[in-house]
Amino acid sequence: MKLTSIVAALALAALPAAAYAAKATKADAQKVVKLISADKAKTKTYCDMAKLGDEAQEAEQKKDNKKLDELAKKMDDMGKQLGPEYVSLMQGMQDIDPDSKESKDIGEVLEGLDKLCGS
């Protein structure tokens, strides 16, 4: 192992897990869709989160930060119920340009979950 790799590994080990999440990929999204769609409880949780997401958009438009914070907390808790793969995917998407092909590809995969919710 090169010295720079050792230094990088030590630096990463000192950071909280969320601080260095791997960049999300289309394959990651496919794995998450497969895991969630195979579990009825997780599918329901995902659909419930989608409804809260709609409420969050309304709260944001109304500039209701208190409501937005409450909804964000609920959605965060629900996201954890979907499993570490989902959490990792969401963290990994934070560094992807929303207008990139990569982001659009991941979004298309996640639409499979939205269809399960009747969207």
N, C-alpha and C positions, 0 to 999 in steps of 0.2 A: 504494500500500500504506500502511495506517495505521501510525503509529509503534508502537502496541501490537503489531501483527502482526510488525513488524520485530524488536522486542524479544523477542517470544515465539519467533520463528524462531531468533534468535541463542542464546537460552537452550536451546532444544531441540538445536541443533547442538553445544552443549558437553557434552551428556549422552551416555552410551553408548546404542547403538541399542535395547537391551532396556528401557531406562528409560522410553522413551516410545512403546512399541508402541501402534498404533491398536487401539481396542476391536474385538474380533472380531464378525463379523456372520454371519448364516445364509448369505449369499452367499459369504462367505469359506470357510465350511465346505463348501459345495457344490463350490466350486472345488477344494479340497483332496481331497475324496472322488473327484472326477473324475480328478484328476492321479494319485492313488495307485492307484485301481482300474484305470487304463489301463496300469500298469506292473507286470508280475509280480514283479520284484525288490523294488519298493517295497511291494507288497501283502504279500509274505513278511516284509519287515522290520517292517511295521506289525503283522502277526500275531505275530511273535516278541516285539515290544514288549508286546503285550497279555498274553502269557504271563508276561513279566517283571513286568508290573503285578500279576498275581495273586500272584506270589511276594513282591512288595513289600508287598501287603496282609497276607500271612501274617507277614512279618518285622515289620511294624508292630504286629500283634496280639501277637507274642511279645516286643515291645520290643527287637528285635535291630537296634540302630541301625547297627552296622557293616555288616551285610548290606543294610540299607535304603539306606545311602549307596552301597554298591557297585552295587546295582541301579539307583539313581537316575542314577548316572554312565553306566552302560551304556545306559539308556533315553534319556538326553540325547544321547549319541553317535549312537544309532540314529535319534532324531528328526531330527538334522541330515542324515542320509542321505535322509530323506523330502523334503527340499527346503526352501527358504526360506519357501515359502507355509505349510507345516506349522508351522515354527518360529514364524512370525509369528502364525498362528492361536492357537497355544498361549500365546504371550506376551499376545496380546490378550484371551484368556479369563481372565487373572489378575484383571482388574478388574471382572469380571461376577459378580453375585450368583448363586451356584449354584442358588438356588431361584427365580430370575427366569424369566419366559416366554422371554426371549432365550436364556438358558442352556439351557433345555429344548429349544428349537427347534434350537439348534446340536447338542445331544446326539442328537436324533432323526436329524439328517442324518448324523452320524458313525456311527450304528448301521449304516448301509449298509456301512461298512468292516468292522464287527464281523461282519456276516453273511458276508462273504467269508472270514472266518477260521473259519467254522463255529460261531460263537457265536449 
